[in-house]
């Protein structure tokens, strides 16, 4: 769906000017990973297919819901495991290597920033490659769990009707009923992917680390998030309160647009390589000369007002 999009070159250049000033904090969301084949349930391609996301309360309190989750997830994991970073992830890594980023905060649980070579990524919502025991808190790897689930369910995937093109899985009740869940190897407790579910709070240390990055930033650059959930939107609100400029690249409108100095509605895999190239052409010196359009460098804000 991205083939016919015409990129607004002037906006890419303006964004490059902002980014070339450095001290940029990236806040990324699902839209950055859709071009890696990972569906975005809130974005234009997702269309809210998963009408009722699993909540923490249901997962922990209902063994049937937990079995359904793991059965779907066992199939969906193949998609995550096979996904590789796209041009957008690589461009972000390039900006970091060029010394223009002071932090990367992501709402994504796919680990693709790190897979693209980025370092120090704050994974707000955790990472699907880890599994945590709800009872003894032991962490283990998803690859190991995948092996155990496959071993506990010989021939099971053959009974599944279909995996949809976008990787989501519709499972008939019989397939769920025959799926065997495995438990923690240490204590026999309940296993959960080490990600933040709906109804669960983001660990405070991650939130504080992210706020600290925003406080020091000269630009908050939102990539591929509609900012629907507060866990990401709050950083935009904080930036706005502090006078830190916000730029948003996303397909479709976002809740943060009203706070943004610049918005760009375009596919990230196309915009970010251009941004990377243009930010390299735009020297920091040029940014300073053109400081009226790069307020980050000159209009240093006072501390928090309230
Ligand atoms: Zn355990």
Boltz pocket constraint, residues with backbone or C-beta under 6 A from the ligand:
constraints:
  - pocket:
      binder: B
      contacts: [[A, 133], [A, 134], [A, 135], [A, 136], [A, 137], [A, 138], [A, 184], [A, 185], [A, 186], [A, 187], [A, 188], [A, 189], [A, 190]]
      max_distance: 6.0
